[in-house]
Amino acid sequence: LSPLQQGLFNILNNYQDVYYSERSHHNQEEIRLAYCLHLINHIVKSRNQVIGNNTKIKDQKSSTDEDYRDQGLTRPKVLILVPFRESAYKIVNILISLITTGKKAKMMNRKRFVQEYHEEDEEDKKKVKPEDFDALFAGNIDDHFRFGVQICKSVIKLYSHFYMSDLIIASPLGLRTIIGTEGEKGDSDFLSSIELLIVDQADVFLMQNWDHVMQIMKKMHQQPKDGHGVDFSRVRMWTLEGWSQYYRQTAVFSSISSPEITALFNKNSHNYSGKIQIQRKPSNGSICHIVTQLPQTFHRFNCNNFSQVCDDRFNFFVKKILPNIQDHMKKHTMVFIPSYFDFVRIRNYFVKEEMNFVQMNEYVKEDKLSKYRWLFFVGKVPFMLYTERLHFYRRYRVRGIHHIVFYELPHYAHYYSELCNMLKDPKRNMDNVELTCSVLYCKYDVQKLAETIGTERASVMINSEKSVHMFVTGENS
């Protein structure tokens, strides 16, 4: 094992909750191997305990008064949430390699699994996207799936019924469609006795639908509506007492540190063994990767209540930032918006004010996106509204940007430098073109701010009496 794997496995093997926010496409296979090794160890130990107790019960010499409580209300012990089928395929391959090491084991439904979950990448595919994008979207990226895995002594059965499975691998969407929501009829009994929850690539769930993850967490450890053939004399006492959440281990792996993921970990990690959050190293921020000669103005708006952040940000934008852009006739202006709800609000305001703009979001068809990019590039429309989720899934290189406004800092800090570097078009002479960048932030954005401009600078800006700060990047800065 590598030092990273050894460290993670030691924490996991102590059955402590862990939140690791420095996952990347470079160390993803190391992390998968570490938690797969732990979950196999857990399942095998649990199975051996049940088999041993079954033998004792059948033994006539055994005392009839002794309790053998070694089970939950339902069989599934481990739940892994991953965003794409390709991720599930890689996990299963690691499990197979671990289980079949040094012995022969029968694999059921493997051919079907390979057909449904794996796609070979095209060898002649042009590498025009960033490295992390190619690594994330390689293979089968369908996000609607779920299947059970049953692990026996010499048989590994894929696609086993949930209530006959030891392990469930699913996407949040795949589980959400069967557990339903509050007020809907759904089946979530199989989540009642989960002992190990692994949330891998949690940052991707933010770009999919975070509400699915929250609904799954609400359904965990609820009292089953059906007995499902359980022998209550073998059910652990702490499960019957409704204390399962305090005995569940939760492991969260993400490539970014965001308030949403941190809140998920803090609010849903009740492990009596404790929890560990591995802090990210202080960084100089992604601003150091900007090579374009670009003045960047950071505007801090006042907000005294977190529930008012959206309203205060919108009012500051329409009263301070937008009039300044319109007064100086700044064309070729992109407004980058991470939240789709904020995007809809700004789009409706632009429509109401009869402003000339194009909207670039994940729901617009491909042909229209190409048309909008061309209109913006040639200057026929002065404004472009651009969502972070569209950039996450497409990673367009948008040409023709002269002015960029970050309505809110992106979840992925490297998007900031990536977008700022787009302002310098190597195919055009832009020596006499004014380039500007404006950023809106408040005290509740300190985590994103630290990842963007660096930990020390973020601390100074948040506590400063000044509300406007400027940075100039580039070769001559």
C-alpha positions as CSV (number, residue, x, y, z in Angstrom):
1,L,0.0,0.0,0.0
2,S,1.1,3.6,-0.7
3,P,1.4,6.1,2.2
4,L,-2.0,7.5,1.2
5,Q,-3.6,4.1,1.2
6,Q,-2.0,3.1,4.5
7,G,-3.2,6.3,6.2
8,L,-6.8,6.0,4.9
9,F,-7.0,2.3,5.6
10,N,-5.8,2.9,9.2
11,I,-8.6,5.4,9.7
12,L,-11.2,3.2,8.0
13,N,-10.1,0.1,9.9
14,N,-10.6,2.0,13.2
15,Y,-14.2,2.5,12.0
16,Q,-14.0,6.3,12.3
17,D,-15.9,8.6,9.9
18,V,-13.6,10.3,7.5
19,Y,-13.9,13.2,5.1
20,Y,-11.0,13.5,2.6
21,S,-11.2,16.5,0.2
22,E,-8.1,16.1,-1.9
23,R,-9.2,13.4,-4.2
24,S,-8.0,13.8,-7.8
25,H,-7.7,11.9,-11.0
26,H,-4.1,11.1,-10.0
27,N,-4.9,9.3,-6.7
28,Q,-8.5,8.1,-7.4
29,E,-7.4,4.5,-7.9
30,E,-5.4,4.5,-4.6
31,I,-8.5,5.7,-2.7
32,R,-10.8,3.1,-4.4
33,L,-8.4,0.3,-3.4
34,A,-8.2,1.5,0.2
35,Y,-12.0,1.6,0.8
36,C,-12.6,-1.6,-1.2
37,L,-10.1,-3.4,0.9
38,H,-11.9,-2.2,4.0
39,L,-15.4,-3.1,2.9
40,I,-14.4,-6.6,1.8
41,N,-12.7,-7.0,5.2
42,H,-15.9,-5.9,6.9
43,I,-18.3,-8.0,4.9
44,V,-16.2,-11.2,5.2
45,K,-15.8,-10.7,9.0
46,S,-19.5,-10.2,9.4
47,R,-20.3,-13.3,7.3
48,N,-17.8,-15.4,9.3
49,Q,-19.4,-14.3,12.5
50,V,-22.9,-15.3,11.3
51,I,-21.7,-18.6,10.1
52,G,-19.8,-19.3,13.3
53,N,-22.9,-18.4,15.4
54,N,-25.1,-20.6,13.2
55,T,-22.7,-23.5,14.0
56,K,-22.9,-22.8,17.7
57,I,-26.7,-22.7,17.7
58,K,-26.9,-26.1,15.9
59,D,-24.4,-27.5,18.4
60,Q,-26.4,-29.3,21.1
61,K,-23.7,-28.5,23.7
62,S,-24.4,-24.8,23.3
63,S,-26.3,-23.1,26.1
64,T,-29.9,-22.3,25.0
65,D,-29.8,-19.1,27.1
66,E,-27.0,-17.4,25.2
67,D,-27.8,-14.7,22.7
68,Y,-26.2,-14.6,19.3
69,R,-27.0,-11.1,18.0
70,D,-25.0,-10.5,14.9
71,Q,-27.4,-9.1,12.3
72,G,-29.3,-6.0,11.3
73,L,-32.9,-5.6,10.3
74,T,-32.0,-6.2,6.6
75,R,-29.0,-7.8,5.0
76,P,-27.3,-4.9,3.1
77,K,-24.3,-3.7,5.1
78,V,-22.4,-1.4,2.7
79,L,-23.7,1.3,0.4
80,I,-21.4,3.0,-2.1
81,L,-22.6,6.2,-3.9
82,V,-20.8,7.0,-7.1
83,P,-21.8,9.3,-10.0
84,F,-21.2,7.3,-13.1
85,R,-21.4,3.7,-14.3
86,E,-17.7,3.7,-15.2
87,S,-16.9,4.4,-11.5
88,A,-19.0,1.4,-10.5
89,Y,-17.3,-0.7,-13.1
90,K,-13.9,0.1,-11.7
91,I,-15.0,-0.6,-8.1
92,V,-16.3,-4.0,-9.1
93,N,-13.1,-4.8,-10.9
94,I,-11.1,-4.0,-7.7
95,L,-13.5,-6.1,-5.6
96,I,-13.0,-9.0,-8.0
97,S,-9.2,-8.7,-7.9
98,L,-9.2,-8.6,-4.1
99,I,-11.7,-11.5,-3.6
100,T,-10.1,-13.8,-6.2
101,T,-6.5,-13.3,-5.1
102,G,-4.9,-16.7,-4.7
103,K,-8.1,-18.7,-5.2
104,K,-10.8,-19.5,-7.7
105,A,-14.1,-17.8,-7.3
106,K,-17.2,-17.9,-9.5
107,M,-18.5,-14.6,-10.9
108,M,-22.2,-14.5,-11.8
109,N,-23.6,-12.1,-14.4
110,R,-20.2,-10.6,-15.2
111,K,-20.8,-10.6,-19.0
112,R,-24.0,-8.6,-18.5
113,F,-22.3,-6.2,-16.1
114,V,-19.5,-5.5,-18.6
115,Q,-22.0,-4.8,-21.4
116,E,-24.1,-2.4,-19.3
117,Y,-21.4,-0.6,-17.4
118,H,-18.3,-0.4,-19.5
119,E,-17.5,1.5,-22.7
120,E,-14.2,1.5,-24.5
121,D,-12.8,5.0,-25.2
122,E,-12.1,5.9,-28.8
123,E,-8.4,5.7,-29.5
124,D,-8.4,8.4,-32.1
125,K,-10.2,10.8,-29.8
126,K,-8.6,14.3,-29.9
127,K,-7.3,15.4,-26.6
128,V,-8.6,19.0,-26.7
129,K,-10.1,19.0,-23.2
130,P,-8.2,19.4,-19.9
131,E,-6.7,16.2,-18.4
132,D,-9.1,16.2,-15.4
133,F,-12.1,16.4,-17.8
134,D,-10.9,13.4,-19.9
135,A,-10.3,11.4,-16.7
136,L,-13.7,12.2,-15.2
137,F,-15.8,11.6,-18.3
138,A,-14.0,8.5,-19.6
139,G,-16.1,5.4,-20.3
140,N,-19.8,5.0,-19.5
141,I,-21.0,8.2,-17.9
142,D,-24.7,7.3,-17.4
143,D,-25.8,8.5,-14.0
144,H,-28.9,6.3,-13.5
145,F,-28.0,2.9,-12.1
146,R,-28.2,0.6,-9.0
147,F,-27.3,-3.0,-8.3
148,G,-26.6,-5.3,-5.5
149,V,-23.6,-7.5,-4.9
150,Q,-23.7,-10.7,-2.9
151,I,-20.4,-12.1,-1.6
152,C,-20.3,-15.7,-0.5
153,K,-17.3,-18.1,0.1
154,S,-16.6,-18.9,-3.5
155,V,-19.3,-17.0,-5.4
156,I,-19.7,-13.3,-6.2
157,K,-23.1,-12.5,-7.5
158,L,-23.8,-9.3,-9.3
159,Y,-27.4,-8.0,-9.7
160,S,-28.5,-9.8,-6.6
161,H,-31.8,-8.7,-5.0
162,F,-31.2,-5.8,-2.6
163,Y,-32.5,-7.8,0.4
164,M,-30.1,-10.7,-0.5
165,S,-27.1,-8.4,-1.1
166,D,-24.2,-7.5,1.1
167,L,-23.2,-4.5,-0.9
168,I,-25.2,-1.9,-2.9
169,I,-23.5,0.3,-5.5
170,A,-25.7,3.0,-6.9
171,S,-25.9,6.6,-8.1
172,P,-28.0,9.1,-6.1
173,L,-30.5,9.3,-9.0
174,G,-30.7,5.5,-9.3
175,L,-31.6,5.2,-5.6
176,R,-33.9,8.2,-5.5
177,T,-36.1,6.7,-8.2
178,I,-37.0,3.8,-5.9
179,I,-36.9,5.3,-2.5
180,G,-39.2,8.2,-3.6
181,T,-39.6,11.4,-1.6
182,E,-41.6,12.4,1.4
183,G,-45.3,11.6,0.7
184,E,-44.4,9.2,-2.1
185,K,-44.6,5.4,-1.9
186,G,-41.1,4.0,-2.2
187,D,-38.9,1.2,-0.8
188,S,-36.1,2.3,1.4
189,D,-36.1,-0.6,3.9
190,F,-32.8,-1.8,2.5
191,L,-31.1,1.3,4.0
192,S,-32.2,0.5,7.5
193,S,-29.1,-1.4,8.5
194,I,-26.2,0.1,6.5
195,E,-23.0,-0.2,8.6
196,L,-20.6,1.4,6.1
197,L,-21.5,4.3,3.8
198,I,-19.0,5.4,1.2
199,V,-19.7,8.6,-0.8
200,D,-17.1,8.8,-3.6
201,Q,-16.7,11.8,-5.9
202,A,-19.0,13.8,-3.8
203,D,-18.2,17.0,-5.7
204,V,-19.7,15.6,-8.8
205,F,-23.0,15.2,-7.0
206,L,-23.1,18.9,-6.6
207,M,-23.1,19.2,-10.4
208,Q,-25.8,16.5,-10.7
209,N,-28.5,17.0,-8.1
210,W,-27.5,17.5,-4.5
211,D,-31.1,17.0,-3.3
212,H,-30.9,13.3,-4.3
213,V,-28.1,12.8,-1.8
214,M,-29.9,14.7,0.9
215,Q,-33.0,12.6,0.4
216,I,-31.0,9.4,0.6
217,M,-29.5,10.5,3.9
218,K,-33.0,11.2,5.3
219,K,-34.1,7.6,4.4
220,M,-31.1,6.0,6.2
221,H,-31.9,3.9,9.3
222,Q,-35.6,4.3,9.3
223,Q,-37.8,1.5,10.7
224,P,-38.6,-1.0,8.0
225,K,-42.2,-1.4,6.8
226,D,-41.8,-5.1,6.4
227,G,-39.9,-7.8,8.2
228,H,-38.2,-9.2,5.1
229,G,-37.8,-12.6,6.8
230,V,-35.4,-11.3,9.5
231,D,-34.8,-13.4,12.7
232,F,-35.4,-10.8,15.4
233,S,-33.6,-13.1,18.0
234,R,-30.4,-12.5,16.0
235,V,-30.8,-8.7,15.5
236,R,-28.3,-6.6,17.5
237,M,-29.8,-4.7,20.5
238,W,-28.5,-1.3,19.4
239,T,-30.3,-1.8,16.1
240,L,-33.6,-2.6,17.9
241,E,-33.1,0.4,20.1
242,G,-32.9,2.6,17.0
243,W,-29.2,3.5,17.5
244,S,-27.9,2.3,14.1
245,Q,-26.8,5.7,13.0
246,Y,-24.3,5.8,15.9
247,Y,-22.7,2.6,14.7
248,R,-22.5,3.5,11.0
249,Q,-19.2,4.5,9.5
250,T,-19.3,7.2,6.8
251,A,-16.5,7.9,4.4
252,V,-16.7,11.0,2.1
253,F,-14.2,11.6,-0.7
254,S,-14.2,14.8,-2.8
255,S,-11.8,16.8,-5.0
256,I,-13.0,20.1,-3.5
257,S,-13.9,21.4,0.0
258,S,-17.3,23.0,-0.1
259,P,-19.8,24.1,2.6
260,E,-22.5,21.6,1.2
261,I,-20.2,18.6,1.5
262,T,-18.9,19.7,4.9
263,A,-22.4,20.1,6.2
264,L,-23.4,16.7,4.8
265,F,-20.5,15.1,6.7
266,N,-21.0,17.0,10.0
267,K,-24.8,16.6,10.1
268,N,-24.9,12.9,9.2
269,S,-21.8,11.6,10.9
270,H,-22.8,10.4,14.4
271,N,-20.3,7.6,14.7
272,Y,-19.5,6.8,18.4
273,S,-15.9,6.1,17.3
274,G,-15.5,9.7,16.3
275,K,-14.8,11.4,12.9
276,I,-11.8,12.8,11.1
277,Q,-11.8,15.6,8.6
278,I,-8.5,15.8,6.7
279,Q,-7.7,19.4,6.2
280,R,-6.4,20.7,2.9
281,K,-3.0,22.3,2.8
282,P,-3.0,26.2,2.7
283,S,-2.7,27.2,-0.9
284,N,-1.7,30.3,-2.9
285,G,-4.9,29.9,-4.9
286,S,-5.8,29.3,-8.5
287,I,-5.2,33.0,-9.2
288,C,-1.5,32.1,-9.6
289,H,-2.3,30.1,-12.7
290,I,-3.6,33.1,-14.6
291,V,-1.2,34.0,-17.4
292,T,-3.3,36.8,-19.0
293,Q,-2.5,40.4,-18.2
294,L,-5.7,41.0,-16.3
295,P,-6.9,43.4,-13.6
296,Q,-9.3,41.6,-11.2
297,T,-11.6,43.6,-8.9
298,F,-13.1,41.8,-5.9
299,H,-16.2,43.4,-4.6
300,R,-17.4,42.5,-1.1
301,F,-21.1,43.0,-0.4
302,N,-22.5,43.1,3.1
303,C,-24.6,40.3,4.4
304,N,-25.5,39.7,8.0
305,N,-27.7,36.6,7.6
306,F,-26.9,33.5,5.5
307,S,-30.5,33.1,4.5
308,Q,-30.3,36.5,2.8
309,V,-27.1,35.9,0.8
310,C,-29.0,35.2,-2.5
311,D,-31.1,38.4,-2.2
312,D,-28.2,40.6,-1.1
313,R,-25.9,39.3,-3.9
314,F,-28.6,39.9,-6.6
315,N,-29.3,43.4,-5.3
316,F,-25.6,44.3,-5.3
317,F,-25.2,42.9,-8.8
318,V,-28.2,44.9,-10.4
319,K,-27.5,48.1,-8.4
320,K,-23.7,48.3,-8.5
321,I,-22.1,45.9,-11.1
322,L,-24.6,45.9,-14.0
323,P,-25.0,49.7,-14.2
324,N,-21.2,50.1,-14.3
325,I,-21.0,47.7,-17.3
326,Q,-23.9,49.4,-19.1
327,D,-22.5,53.0,-18.5
328,H,-19.1,52.1,-20.0
329,M,-20.7,50.2,-22.9
330,K,-18.8,47.1,-22.1
331,K,-19.6,44.5,-24.8
332,H,-18.4,40.9,-24.9
333,T,-19.3,40.5,-21.2
334,M,-19.7,37.0,-19.7
335,V,-21.6,36.6,-16.4
336,F,-20.5,33.3,-14.8
337,I,-23.2,31.9,-12.4
338,P,-22.6,28.7,-10.4
339,S,-26.2,28.3,-9.1
340,Y,-28.9,27.5,-11.6
341,F,-31.5,29.2,-9.3
342,D,-29.4,32.4,-9.5
343,F,-29.1,32.0,-13.2
344,V,-32.9,31.8,-13.7
345,R,-33.3,34.9,-11.5
346,I,-30.8,37.0,-13.5
347,R,-32.1,35.7,-16.8
348,N,-35.6,36.8,-15.9
349,Y,-34.3,40.2,-14.9
350,F,-32.5,40.6,-18.2
351,V,-35.7,39.6,-20.1
352,K,-37.7,42.1,-18.0
353,E,-35.2,44.9,-18.8
354,E,-35.2,43.9,-22.5
355,M,-31.4,43.4,-22.5
356,N,-29.7,41.7,-25.4
357,F,-28.1,38.5,-24.2
358,V,-27.6,34.8,-24.8
359,Q,-28.0,32.1,-22.2
360,M,-25.6,29.2,-21.9
361,N,-26.9,26.5,-19.6
362,E,-26.9,22.7,-19.5
363,Y,-30.5,22.5,-20.8
364,V,-29.9,24.3,-24.1
365,K,-29.4,22.1,-27.1
366,E,-26.0,21.6,-28.8
367,D,-26.9,23.5,-32.0
368,K,-28.2,26.5,-30.1
369,L,-25.1,26.6,-27.9
370,S,-22.9,26.8,-31.0
371,K,-25.0,29.5,-32.4
372,Y,-25.0,31.5,-29.1
373,R,-21.2,31.2,-28.9
374,W,-20.8,32.6,-32.4
375,L,-23.2,35.5,-31.8
376,F,-21.2,36.4,-28.7
377,F,-17.9,36.0,-30.4
378,V,-18.7,38.4,-33.3
379,G,-20.3,40.9,-30.9
380,K,-23.9,40.7,-32.0
381,V,-24.9,40.2,-28.4
382,P,-23.1,42.0,-25.6
383,F,-24.0,39.7,-22.7
384,M,-23.6,35.9,-22.1
385,L,-25.0,34.2,-19.0
386,Y,-22.9,31.1,-18.4
387,T,-23.5,28.4,-15.8
388,E,-20.9,26.4,-13.9
389,R,-22.7,23.2,-14.5
390,L,-22.5,23.7,-18.3
391,H,-18.7,24.3,-18.0
392,F,-18.4,21.2,-15.9
393,Y,-20.1,19.0,-18.5
394,R,-18.7,20.7,-21.7
395,R,-15.6,22.6,-20.7
396,Y,-16.0,25.0,-23.7
397,R,-13.3,27.4,-24.6
398,V,-15.4,30.5,-25.1
399,R,-13.9,33.0,-27.4
400,G,-14.6,36.7,-27.6
401,I,-14.7,37.4,-23.8
402,H,-13.4,40.9,-23.0
403,H,-15.1,41.3,-19.6
404,I,-16.0,38.6,-17.1
405,V,-18.2,38.9,-14.0
406,F,-18.1,36.1,-11.4
407,Y,-21.6,36.4,-9.9
408,E,-20.2,33.9,-7.3
409,L,-16.9,32.1,-7.2
410,P,-17.0,28.6,-8.7
411,H,-17.1,25.4,-6.7
412,Y,-14.0,24.3,-8.6
413,A,-11.3,26.9,-8.0
414,H,-9.4,26.0,-11.1
415,Y,-12.4,27.2,-13.2
416,Y,-11.5,30.7,-12.1
417,S,-8.1,30.7,-13.7
418,E,-9.3,28.7,-16.7
419,L,-12.0,31.2,-17.5
420,C,-9.7,34.2,-16.9
421,N,-7.1,32.8,-19.3
422,M,-9.8,32.6,-22.0
423,L,-9.8,36.4,-22.2
424,K,-6.5,36.4,-24.1
425,D,-7.2,35.0,-27.5
426,P,-3.9,33.9,-29.2
427,K,-5.6,34.0,-32.6
428,R,-6.5,37.7,-32.4
429,N,-4.6,40.9,-31.8
430,M,-5.9,42.2,-28.5
431,D,-3.2,44.7,-27.6
432,N,-5.6,47.6,-27.6
433,V,-8.6,45.7,-26.1
434,E,-9.5,46.5,-22.4
435,L,-9.9,43.3,-20.4
436,T,-11.5,43.3,-17.0
437,C,-12.6,40.8,-14.3
438,S,-15.1,41.5,-11.5
439,V,-15.9,39.1,-8.6
440,L,-18.7,39.3,-6.1
441,Y,-18.2,37.8,-2.6
442,C,-19.2,38.0,1.0
443,K,-18.0,36.6,4.3
444,Y,-19.9,33.4,3.7
445,D,-17.7,32.7,0.6
446,V,-14.5,32.5,2.5
447,Q,-13.9,28.8,1.6
448,K,-14.2,29.5,-2.1
449,L,-12.2,32.7,-1.8
450,A,-9.3,30.9,0.0
451,E,-9.1,28.3,-2.8
452,T,-9.2,31.1,-5.5
453,I,-6.8,33.8,-4.2
454,G,-5.0,31.9,-1.4
455,T,-5.6,31.4,2.3
456,E,-3.6,34.4,3.6
457,R,-5.0,36.9,1.1
458,A,-8.6,35.6,1.8
459,S,-8.2,36.2,5.5
460,V,-7.0,39.8,4.9
461,M,-9.8,40.6,2.5
462,I,-12.6,39.2,4.7
463,N,-11.4,41.2,7.8
464,S,-10.4,44.3,5.9
465,E,-12.4,47.6,6.3
466,K,-12.1,48.1,2.5
467,S,-14.8,46.4,0.4
468,V,-12.9,46.5,-2.9
469,H,-9.6,44.8,-3.6
470,M,-7.7,44.6,-6.9
471,F,-5.2,42.0,-8.2
472,V,-3.3,42.3,-11.5
473,T,-1.9,39.1,-13.0
474,G,0.2,38.4,-16.0
475,E,3.8,38.4,-17.2
476,N,4.5,42.0,-16.4
477,S,2.6,42.2,-13.1
